[in-house]
């Protein structure tokens, strides 16, 4: 690496200050953890690769924050509060100490915001692109994890926030959307920032525990992820596409280029919460979300498994998507 530090110096000077209880100050080769009484541990992991999940020239602190937030989003969807994380880095030769210090500052800022500390990890050298792997641990009261396999016939389907901002932001970054004088600068800024920095819906955790039958975060595209949730729950659904929440920026861009709607709902990287709630609890769920200042939108209903999900367009016709979601393979 440029401006090299030894691995021991790297850990001691840059990453040890991020550690917390259970980490043994990163002086051992494992963490020692004891969950609070009456709680279970939820574990999730995501790998991010330069040139795939972020651009190599993105700010190092924001790359770090994205690495944490995509995992926090998974924990939130399970009804789990963030607890700590393990970090593994595969670093190319051009990764400088200054870059690593900025990366660590991003971890520190989000660790404070979301209440989680570094527990350990690993650093290796790679001839390939930078790769970041975070394994996040969360805590949930015993028996209250919200799984994705437990949607019930008759449930109302909700999604938080807005869908498609990140996918459209990526398309802008890749110059895949033709710019025009009608495209507002604030739209571009919002979409580009959404791609770079997800906003995990930690405020919905209590509402999900109390009211949701099933939940997952939207990482690979709303259409594909809902299809996955329904399949593993052995149910189907009817969804009104016009109900899918869009930000002002996404809606404005789609109004200019109608074909971008499909990209918005299948592109991924939304990191919103997708959940199913029994109708008898939908009012309470909506009230709890409003109290947390998080918008949730009812988009359809779970039905018996007789067919694939039915997507109804604005004209009342069933729509078929050429591709349901992002896939690495």
C-alpha positions in Angstrom: 0.0 0.0 0.0 1.1 3.6 -0.5 2.4 5.2 2.6 2.5 1.7 4.2 1.8 0.8 7.8 2.4 -2.6 9.1 -0.8 -4.6 9.8 -0.3 -4.3 13.5 0.2 -0.5 13.3 -2.8 -0.3 11.0 -5.0 -2.0 13.6 -3.5 -0.1 16.6 -3.6 3.4 15.1 -6.6 3.4 12.8 -9.1 0.7 13.8 -8.5 0.1 17.6 -10.1 3.5 18.4 -13.3 2.2 16.8 -13.6 -0.8 19.0 -16.0 -1.4 21.9 -17.0 -3.9 24.5 -16.3 -7.5 23.5 -13.5 -6.5 21.1 -10.7 -7.0 23.7 -9.3 -3.7 22.2 -8.5 -5.7 19.0 -5.5 -7.2 20.8 -6.7 -10.8 20.4 -7.7 -12.7 17.3 -11.3 -13.1 18.3 -14.1 -11.1 20.1 -15.8 -12.3 23.3 -19.5 -11.6 23.3 -22.3 -12.1 25.8 -25.8 -10.9 24.7 -27.9 -9.2 27.3 -30.4 -11.6 29.1 -33.5 -12.2 27.1 -32.0 -11.3 23.7 -30.9 -13.2 20.6 -28.2 -12.3 18.2 -29.0 -11.5 14.6 -26.0 -11.8 12.2 -25.8 -10.5 8.6 -23.0 -9.9 6.1 -22.5 -7.9 3.0 -19.5 -7.6 0.7 -18.9 -4.4 -1.3 -16.4 -4.3 -4.2 -15.0 -1.2 -5.9 -16.4 -0.8 -9.4 -19.5 -3.0 -8.5 -21.1 -1.4 -5.4 -19.3 1.9 -5.4 -17.0 3.9 -7.5 -13.3 3.8 -6.6 -13.1 7.6 -6.5 -16.0 8.0 -4.1 -15.1 9.7 -0.8 -13.5 7.1 1.5 -15.6 8.1 4.5 -18.9 7.7 2.5 -17.8 4.3 1.2 -17.3 3.3 4.9 -20.7 4.6 5.8 -22.4 2.7 2.9 -20.6 -0.5 4.0 -22.2 -0.2 7.5 -25.6 1.1 6.4 -26.4 -1.7 4.0 -25.9 -4.1 7.0 -27.9 -1.9 9.4 -30.7 -2.0 6.9 -30.8 -5.8 7.1 -30.8 -5.7 10.9 -33.6 -3.2 11.0 -35.7 -5.3 8.7 -35.4 -8.2 11.2 -36.4 -6.0 14.1 -32.9 -6.0 15.5 -31.0 -3.1 17.1 -27.4 -2.7 15.9 -24.8 -4.1 18.3 -21.4 -4.4 16.7 -19.6 -5.4 13.5 -16.6 -7.3 12.1 -14.7 -5.7 9.3 -12.5 -7.4 6.6 -10.6 -5.4 4.0 -8.8 -6.5 0.9 -6.6 -3.5 0.1 -4.9 -2.8 -3.2 -1.4 -1.4 -3.3 -2.6 2.2 -4.1 -4.6 2.4 -0.9 -2.9 5.1 1.2 -2.9 5.7 4.9 -4.7 8.9 4.4 -7.5 7.0 2.6 -7.7 4.5 5.4 -7.9 7.3 8.0 -10.8 8.9 6.1 -12.5 5.5 5.9 -12.1 5.0 9.6 -13.6 8.5 10.2 -16.7 7.4 8.3 -17.0 4.2 10.4 -16.6 6.3 13.6 -19.3 8.7 12.6 -21.8 6.1 11.7 -20.8 3.9 14.7 -21.8 6.8 16.9 -25.0 7.5 14.9 -26.3 3.9 14.9 -24.8 2.7 18.2 -22.4 0.0 17.0 -18.7 -0.6 17.5 -16.0 -2.6 15.8 -15.5 -6.0 17.2 -12.6 -7.3 15.0 -11.9 -8.4 11.5 -9.0 -8.9 9.1 -6.9 -7.0 6.5 -5.2 -8.5 3.5 -3.5 -7.3 0.4 -5.1 -7.9 -3.0 -3.9 -7.4 -6.6 -7.6 -6.8 -7.5 -10.0 -4.0 -6.6 -10.7 -2.9 -3.0 -13.2 -5.2 -1.3 -15.0 -4.5 2.0 -16.8 -7.1 4.0 -18.9 -6.2 7.0 -20.5 -8.8 9.3 -23.0 -6.9 11.5 -24.5 -8.2 14.7 -27.8 -7.0 16.1 -29.9 -7.8 19.2 -33.6 -8.7 19.2 -35.7 -9.6 22.2 -36.1 -13.4 22.3 -38.6 -14.7 19.8 -39.2 -11.3 18.2 -37.1 -11.6 15.0 -39.2 -10.6 12.0 -38.5 -13.2 9.3 -39.2 -13.0 5.6 -40.8 -16.5 5.5 -44.0 -15.7 7.4 -46.2 -13.5 5.2 -49.9 -14.5 5.6 -52.7 -14.5 3.1 -54.7 -11.2 3.6 -51.7 -9.2 4.8 -51.3 -5.7 3.6 -47.9 -5.1 1.8 -46.0 -1.9 2.9 -42.8 -0.3 1.7 -41.0 2.5 3.5 -39.6 5.7 2.0 -39.3 5.9 -1.7 -38.2 3.5 -4.4 -35.8 3.9 -7.3 -33.7 6.8 -6.2 -30.5 4.9 -6.0 -31.0 3.0 -9.2 -31.6 6.2 -11.1 -28.7 7.9 -9.3 -26.4 5.1 -10.5 -27.8 5.5 -14.1 -27.0 9.2 -13.9 -23.5 8.5 -12.6 -23.0 6.1 -15.5 -24.3 8.6 -18.0 -27.0 6.2 -19.0 -29.8 8.9 -18.7 -29.9 11.6 -21.3 -29.7 15.0 -19.6 -32.1 17.7 -20.6 -32.9 21.3 -19.6 -36.1 20.0 -18.0 -34.1 17.9 -15.5 -33.7 19.9 -12.3 -30.3 20.1 -10.6 -31.8 19.3 -7.3 -33.3 16.0 -8.8 -29.8 15.0 -9.9 -28.2 15.9 -6.5 -30.9 13.9 -4.6 -30.6 10.8 -6.8 -26.8 10.8 -6.8 -26.7 11.1 -3.0 -29.2 8.3 -2.6 -26.9 6.0 -4.5 -23.9 7.0 -2.4 -25.5 7.0 1.1 -28.4 4.7 2.0 -30.7 5.7 4.9 -31.5 2.6 6.9 -34.9 2.7 8.5 -33.8 2.0 12.1 -36.8 4.0 13.4 -39.2 1.2 12.1 -37.7 -1.5 14.3 -40.3 -1.3 17.1 -43.2 -1.1 14.7 -42.0 -4.2 12.8 -41.6 -6.2 16.0 -45.1 -5.2 17.1 -47.0 -5.5 13.9 -45.3 -7.1 10.9 -45.7 -10.8 10.0 -42.8 -10.7 7.5 -40.1 -8.2 6.6 -36.9 -7.7 4.5 -35.0 -4.8 3.2 -35.1 -3.8 -0.5 -31.5 -4.3 -1.8 -31.9 -5.9 -5.2 -35.1 -4.2 -6.4 -38.6 -4.0 -5.1 -40.2 -6.3 -7.7 -37.6 -9.0 -7.3 -37.3 -8.7 -3.5 -41.1 -8.9 -3.0 -41.2 -11.9 -5.3 -38.5 -13.6 -3.1 -40.4 -12.8 0.1 -43.7 -14.2 -1.3 -42.0 -17.3 -2.7 -40.4 -18.4 0.6 -43.7 -17.6 2.4 -45.5 -19.8 -0.1 -48.0 -17.0 -1.0 -48.6 -14.6 -3.8 -49.8 -11.0 -4.1 -51.6 -8.4 -6.2 -49.7 -5.1 -6.3 -50.8 -1.7 -7.7 -47.7 -0.3 -9.4 -49.2 3.2 -9.2 -49.0 3.0 -5.4 -45.3 2.5 -5.3 -43.8 5.6 -3.6 -41.5 7.7 -5.7 -39.5 10.8 -4.6 -40.2 14.1 -6.3 -36.8 13.6 -8.1 -37.6 10.1 -9.4 -41.2 10.9 -10.4 -39.9 14.0 -12.2 -37.3 12.0 -14.1 -39.8 9.2 -15.0 -42.2 11.8 -16.3 -39.5 12.9 -18.7 -38.5 9.3 -19.6 -41.3 6.8 -18.9 -39.1 3.8 -19.6 -37.1 4.6 -16.4 -40.0 3.3 -14.2 -39.0 -0.3 -14.7 -35.4 0.5 -13.8 -36.5 2.3 -10.6 -38.6 -0.6 -9.3 -36.1 -3.4 -10.3 -32.7 -1.7 -10.0 -32.0 -2.1 -6.3 -29.9 -0.4 -3.6 -33.0 1.2 -2.1 -32.4 -0.1 1.4 -36.0 0.5 2.3 -38.2 -1.8 4.4 -40.6 -4.1 2.7 -43.1 -5.8 5.1 -46.5 -7.4 5.4 -48.9 -6.5 8.2 -52.3 -8.0 9.1 -55.1 -5.6 8.2 -56.2 -5.6 11.9 -52.9 -4.0 12.8 -52.3 -1.8 9.7 -53.6 1.4 11.4 -51.4 0.9 14.4 -48.4 0.2 12.1 -49.0 3.3 10.1 -49.3 5.4 13.3 -46.1 3.9 14.7 -44.3 4.7 11.5 -45.6 8.3 11.5 -44.5 8.7 15.1 -41.0 7.6 13.9 -41.3 10.2 11.1 -40.9 7.5 8.4 -43.3 7.3 5.5 -44.8 3.8 4.8 -47.0 3.1 1.8 -49.5 0.4 1.3 -49.0 -1.1 -2.2 -50.9 -4.3 -2.3 -52.2 -7.4 -0.6 -50.9 -10.9 0.0 -53.0 -13.6 -1.7 -53.0 -17.4 -1.8 -50.2 -19.1 -3.9 -52.0 -19.8 -7.2 -49.8 -17.9 -9.5 -46.8 -15.5 -9.7 -47.4 -12.0 -8.2 -49.7 -9.9 -10.2 -48.4 -6.4 -11.0 -51.2 -4.0 -12.1 -50.2 -0.9 -14.1 -51.9 2.5 -14.2 -54.3 1.2 -16.9 -55.5 -1.7 -14.8 -53.6 -4.2 -16.9 -51.2 -6.9 -15.7 -47.6 -6.0 -16.3 -44.7 -8.4 -16.9 -41.2 -7.2 -16.1 -38.3 -8.3 -18.3 -36.0 -8.5 -15.3 -37.3 -8.5 -11.7 -34.2 -7.4 -9.9 -30.4 -6.8 -9.9 -28.3 -10.0 -9.8 -24.6 -10.5 -9.7 -24.9 -13.7 -11.6 
